[in-house]
């Protein structure tokens, strides 16, 4: 039995004369529709004969259509089970001529029923979305039908559907600006600007102005405005600036919030020109357009806002956060740089939120090291501030360190530690420890100062003057070390690249002596470079740590002494290597017995002078010790 029912149902649904009863996709012709029973409805959506006529795109001037209108006029505005009247379907499918016939028939039908106004038939809404025929025409972009409906009944533009969307909102939301312009030009005094979720027409205009929507809308037959800015200006002229000030959606966002979120600086400038006070409106999280722009990294929008409203940076959100907090949280480098360069943010760098966190704390919490470096480098930033948990940014950084971030953490933490020790105000814990430490050393300081005064009164050497003299001597030694090291390094480097080309070094003795020269010359260069490196390293550390370190005089002087010794040896061996290559070598060299030095060789003059200098230095030192 079940099989027989299925076979019968399959026959009926696929048969040309019965398939329409089940609302299946069956190609009906106007002739087929004309042969149907006018009172029969489909089983699915309960469409009547007029719904079917519109579906098959029949000519509204056909004889059978006129006959149906005369004999079954009430069916022309009878809804199906979704609430769609034939006019809804005509507006949705774009059958303009049939829509005109139904509108004219509404006048006749209203008069026959004793109604003075036929337009109540045009205002019928469907069940599911409560759309009028105008809503359906706008959604589908049927310009001519929408225009005719607006002309017949301007009140249609003031009606909203179940979602709270007006025809004007739907037109702008779908970028049918030609339909939106018709509504604004003819019925702006009566039309509704409301949209879904608390939005307005201006919200939709701003959102649809974003270029990211273009790729999706290229596949649709959408009429776009040639100049979108002109359209927005028209909305402002017709609706007034209150559409910017009082319109807040379910998030509490005004059109300016959306413009800031999308980075539309031109739109922001236009809104501020129309109503400057909208910049100070907060959303439900307490955020202004500046907070939103900072979160998204739209610097140009922020500049427009701060240029027009210089004090907007002082506004805090519900968590007492500034735009700098937001930028630090979302790792927006360009925004942080812009805010730090703004004069209006000079006194807001150390602003604390409701948890006591500054922007530096926030960056540390989220591990944004580059943001931390930029904040630490700012001279107005207080690196030693503690939040309500009693933690500084450096302490937060140490607790949130992961192995992969160890290097970055070390660099930022080092800067924070140095800056913290440089600041006069420390955290309470550090201050307490410092007080205990200072109390233990106070007596020692007093005793030392007393000894200094006693020695000064007794005619003994002044320790302060000695310290000053020692400091000057050390500074002089540093300068001398720098000059000598640089000089030796330059000379030895030049010799290293010149000597190999001075002679062919074909003799055995000449080649061996040349190797000795290269070794001594390399040692001289290495010790000089090492002394220079020590000098610059201590200068760099003093700058980083903001404190003076004891200069390693003995180390640098030892390096210089070794460098000078190697330099002299390099000179003598280099001279020998060249002389070995000369033919007159035998006449110049006069070797003495037991390998004693011969002063006939030129290099030995340098050695003699060097040894004589060393002997003089030892003699002076021994005399000073007496």
Secondary structure as GFF3:
##gff-version 3
##sequence-region A 1 626
A	DSSP	alpha_helix	2	14	.	.	.	ID=ss1
A	DSSP	three_ten_helix	19	22	.	.	.	ID=ss2
A	DSSP	alpha_helix	30	34	.	.	.	ID=ss3
A	DSSP	alpha_helix	49	55	.	.	.	ID=ss4
A	DSSP	alpha_helix	63	71	.	.	.	ID=ss5
A	DSSP	three_ten_helix	73	77	.	.	.	ID=ss6
A	DSSP	alpha_helix	86	93	.	.	.	ID=ss7
A	DSSP	alpha_helix	96	112	.	.	.	ID=ss8
A	DSSP	three_ten_helix	118	120	.	.	.	ID=ss9
A	DSSP	alpha_helix	133	139	.	.	.	ID=ss10
A	DSSP	alpha_helix	143	152	.	.	.	ID=ss11
A	DSSP	three_ten_helix	154	158	.	.	.	ID=ss12
A	DSSP	alpha_helix	167	173	.	.	.	ID=ss13
A	DSSP	alpha_helix	177	187	.	.	.	ID=ss14
A	DSSP	three_ten_helix	196	198	.	.	.	ID=ss15
A	DSSP	alpha_helix	201	208	.	.	.	ID=ss16
A	DSSP	three_ten_helix	211	213	.	.	.	ID=ss17
A	DSSP	alpha_helix	214	217	.	.	.	ID=ss18
A	DSSP	alpha_helix	228	239	.	.	.	ID=ss19
A	DSSP	alpha_helix	242	245	.	.	.	ID=ss20
A	DSSP	alpha_helix	255	262	.	.	.	ID=ss21
A	DSSP	alpha_helix	265	274	.	.	.	ID=ss22
A	DSSP	three_ten_helix	276	280	.	.	.	ID=ss23
A	DSSP	alpha_helix	289	296	.	.	.	ID=ss24
A	DSSP	alpha_helix	299	308	.	.	.	ID=ss25
A	DSSP	three_ten_helix	312	314	.	.	.	ID=ss26
A	DSSP	alpha_helix	323	329	.	.	.	ID=ss27
A	DSSP	alpha_helix	333	340	.	.	.	ID=ss28
A	DSSP	three_ten_helix	343	348	.	.	.	ID=ss29
A	DSSP	alpha_helix	359	366	.	.	.	ID=ss30
A	DSSP	alpha_helix	369	377	.	.	.	ID=ss31
A	DSSP	alpha_helix	393	399	.	.	.	ID=ss32
A	DSSP	three_ten_helix	403	405	.	.	.	ID=ss33
A	DSSP	alpha_helix	406	422	.	.	.	ID=ss34
A	DSSP	alpha_helix	428	457	.	.	.	ID=ss35
A	DSSP	alpha_helix	463	498	.	.	.	ID=ss36
A	DSSP	three_ten_helix	499	501	.	.	.	ID=ss37
A	DSSP	alpha_helix	508	545	.	.	.	ID=ss38
A	DSSP	alpha_helix	553	580	.	.	.	ID=ss39
A	DSSP	alpha_helix	585	588	.	.	.	ID=ss40
A	DSSP	three_ten_helix	593	595	.	.	.	ID=ss41
A	DSSP	alpha_helix	602	625	.	.	.	ID=ss42
###
